[in-house]
Structure formats: C-alpha cells, structure tokens
C-alpha cells in the first residue's frame, strides 16, 4: 500500500510539474512587448497623467519627462501653434500631440503613413485622460513638419 501512495504522489507531482511547464511558455508568449514612448508633460498636469495611464493600459510603456517649459519641446517636434495641446509624446518615430486615443496611435504605427504625427488641438473634454461627460465629438489630425493637417480619425460617440 505504501508503494501505491508513493506512486500516486509521484504521478500527482509529475502531472502538476508537467502542467506548469506546459503552461509557462504559452503564458509568457501571451504578453506582447509594450510599445516604448517618451512623454513630455507639465508635472502638475493631472489630465496628462491620466492620458499616460490610458496609454500604458493599452500596451504602451511610457517614459515621462516632466518640464514646466513645453515651448522648446513643441518646436523640436514641429508642432504648429494651431495644433498645440498640453503634452507631447514621441513613439515609433512619430509625434503625438495631446489626448490622442491609444487605438489611433496603434493604427498610425501599423499603417506607417508619411506624416510627422497625430494631434488633437486643445483639450477636448471626451478625449482619453479628460474623461468629460457627456461625450463631445472630437477629431484626430495627422500633421506634417509645415503644420499641414488632414483628418486621421473622427470620434463621434463614446
């Protein structure tokens, strides 16, 4: 009888160990690498912090640089005055100005259009990080280094 208990215990241990080994690679592979981005924002801006949280919750890894002087950042990345918002990010060689949704940034990175980046001028109440209610439609623009824009996405409803 002792040999049966030992045998059962051994089988149970091997089954558990085999299951753990079998599941580990699948679990590790299921977590895609986060997309790195750099975000420049004012340290006292709460909506910028919420936007960073939105991006991180949607697969981005944000490295945040706090600065109270955003003007040189906007100039360095060719963000025209008409496109300015509260924060500027750089991801995959593109500039992201303002509260652009993560889904639009992912689409940009997938499609790889010839553009400088995306912008939501101002601070629309319904954009990610702003969390305004009721929902107010807003538009995401693509822009070039000269400030020329085209509509990239329209967000008409929540």
N, C-alpha and C positions, 0 to 999 in steps of 0.2 A: 504494500500500500504506500509506503514511503516513496518508492520509485515512481508511482503514479502521480503523487503530489509534486514531486520534483519535476517529473516530465511535464505535467500541466503548467507548473510555474515557468518552466523553461520555454514552453510554447507561448505562453502569455507574454513573457518578456520579449521574445523574438518577434512576435506579432506587433507589439507596441513599438519596438525599435524599428522594425521594417516600415511600419506606417509612418513614423516620424521622418525617416529618411526619404520615403517616397513622397511625402507632402512637402518637405523643405524646399526642394528646387522649384516646385510649382509656386509656392508662396513667394519665394524670393523673386522669381521672374514676373509675378503678377504686379509688382510695384515698379512702374516705369520711372525712369530717372526724371527728376524735376528739371524744369527749364530755367536756367540761370538768367537773372535780370538784375540790373542796377537801378535803384530808385533814388532820385534826388527830391527831398521834400523839406519843408519847414518843420523843425522839431515840435512845434506847438500845434500843428495841424492835425486834428482828430480825424477828419474825413480822409486824409491821405493815409493815415494809419489803417483805417477800415478798408481802403482800397487795396493796400498791401495784403491784408488778411484775406480779402476776396481772391487775389491772385494766387496766394500760397495755397488756399483751399482748392484751387483749380489747377494745380500741377506746376506752379512756378516756385522757384527758390529766389527770394528777393534779398539782395544785399542793399541795405538802406544807408544812404549818406544824408545826414541832417545838415541843413545850411539855412541861414536866415537871408542869404543873398542869392536868389534864384536867377537874377538877370543874366549873369555870365553863363549859367548853365543853358538857359534858353538860347542865347546867342551861339554858343558852341555847337548846339544841335539843330540850328536853323529853324527854330520855332518862331514863326512870324507873330507879330503883336496880335493880329486878329485870331490867332489860334491858342493863345496863352490860357492856361488853367493853373491850378495850384501846384501840381507836381509834374516831374518829367522822369521818364524811365527809358532805359535802353535794353533791348532784348533782341538777340539774333541779328544784330546789325541795323535794327530799326529803332526809331524814336517813338515813344508812346507818350502823348501829352494829355494829361488829365485822366478822368474816370472811365477809360475805355474798358468794356467788359472783357473778361478773360477769353471768352469764346471768339470774339473778334480778333484778339491778339493771336490766338492759335490758328485761326483761318489765315491771317497775314503770314504767319510763319510757314504754313503749309503751302500757300499759293505762291509766295515769294515774288510779289509784283515789284516792278521798278518804281519805288517810291521811297521817300525819306522816312515816312512813318504814318501813324494814325493820331488823330486828335479829337477831343470833344472840347471845343472852346467854352470857357466859363465853367460853371459848376452846376449842371442840370440836376435838379432835385431827385430824379429817379435813377440816375446812373449808379453803378456799384460804388459803395462807400458813402454815398449821400443818403440813400435809403429813405427818400421822401415819399410821402403818401398824400393824396392819391397819386397814382402813376402819371407822369408827364412825359410825352414823347420826346425823344432826342435823336440826334444824328451823329454818326461817327464819320469823320472825314479822313481821307488819305491826303497827304501833302508832300510837295517836293521842296527842295532847298530854296526855291524862289518864293515859296508861300502859296503856290497854286494848289487848289484843292479840287477833289472830286468826292462824291458821296461813296463811302465804303459800306455803310450799313445804316439802316433806319430801325429804330426801336420804337414801335408804335403802341405796344402793350406789355404789361408785366409778364 
